[in-house]
């Protein structure tokens, strides 16, 4: 009876699916082609309205386009419409609506593996967070582009990235920022990137205003305002007018300041009238409510599918339990039969376990001896290097100074002053050598500045124009407290040795260093894009032995992943909840 019921159910489902396929075959293709044609026509209208800055009508068409493209499963165009919608919302000053649409598009681009469009979404999210004075998240999205290298192959995106960096940068001096913005403006003009020009001139005006160059600030802001007027960007127009009012006030041009402030008030009133537009609000509310309903319908479908899967899982579970019960009964008799044999195996197992423990103890002792040997070899090598530095460099300088000093009394008086100046120069060189030797023994910045600043100082000294790009990132290190005085020195030496290996042996063009403190542990990641190596073919050198020894001394773990021509990645994990080493 059950088999007959299942057979009927399968036949019914098959006939239903078959009839649906026939309907799609005869009627579905024409409908889909018609929808695609309508979608293409609507896309042309949307692009035209965006260029004409008909934002109110554009919003309505964007809503239609999102619904139509979603039904056709053209998710790339859906994401493109979301980006346009976010830009329109941002021009009205509706930052929250702009943010939700930009985040939606960014996620969709990431799922579609479209790095260029994803970079554009990251840049837009940076700008939106900056408009909300959320500088931390603005930095996050801009830094994510650098880490993921999303905009490295597009000159326009690189130019936009540099512009956003100037917008967020509060460290560079005016001359440096002017140089960067001049390059941005030049590239933006050649590529007709009006939006980039608006922000470039606006940022330049802000920087000039901060340095009290009010006349130049006014010129830059007026250029930005003129371009913003062309794009009908009301929010930017309002902000620039307010900035011009502040510039003119500081320059004591009160009449001009009042004019710009009046324009600011007029634009803010226009924005408020748009936000209070009943027809526009009804369109937006209708679209957002429909999205909520669609989301609830999808959730209900997913819940139904989950229930069906649960029923199937229950049936499978009951079958599995019956099979397990049968197996357990059979296993019971097998265990009874082999019980005596298992007791003998247990005795053998205990003996093997004792042997294995003894081997493990011997292996631990050999590892400790090897680490001690590596540390001794490293110390002797360091002593040899110091001896060579003292003998070859400092010793030679001191000998030269003494010879010149002994010879000084034999020179005529008119040459003694020149010789004394040379002796002073040699003494300065000797002092510099002493400082270098002392810094190599123990960096003074580690005690004076702390671990992070000492690492920055070390990496800055390593950097060079023809050397690799070094990126140093650290997270939650303000909560980190070293468990003992020499802990920071070990971390410093480990990073120094890894970076030196990447430069000298791996021939890397880019080195990434990440140091983070989380859950009471310290985690270090050093990656490079160098030539890599095969760990089975290359023997460990003294540098790698020193790293292993220091990590072992700190009771940590190190994992190195490297393949020829694919770079090297090193992960060091050090637990800080431990006894003092």
WOKAVEN-V981680 format. One record per helix or strand of 3 or more residues. SS is the DSSP state (a for helix, b for strand). FROM is the first residue (numbers start at 1). LEN is the number of residues. If there is no record, write none. Layout:
{{SS/FROM/LEN} {SS/FROM/LEN}}
//
This chain:
{{a/2/51} {a/55/17} {a/75/17} {a/95/17} {a/115/17} {a/135/14} {a/155/14} {a/174/17} {a/194/17} {a/214/18} {a/234/17} {a/254/22} {a/278/131} {a/413/29} {a/444/5} {a/451/12} {b/469/7} {a/477/3} {a/487/18} {b/510/9} {b/521/8} {a/542/12} {b/557/6} {b/568/8}}
//
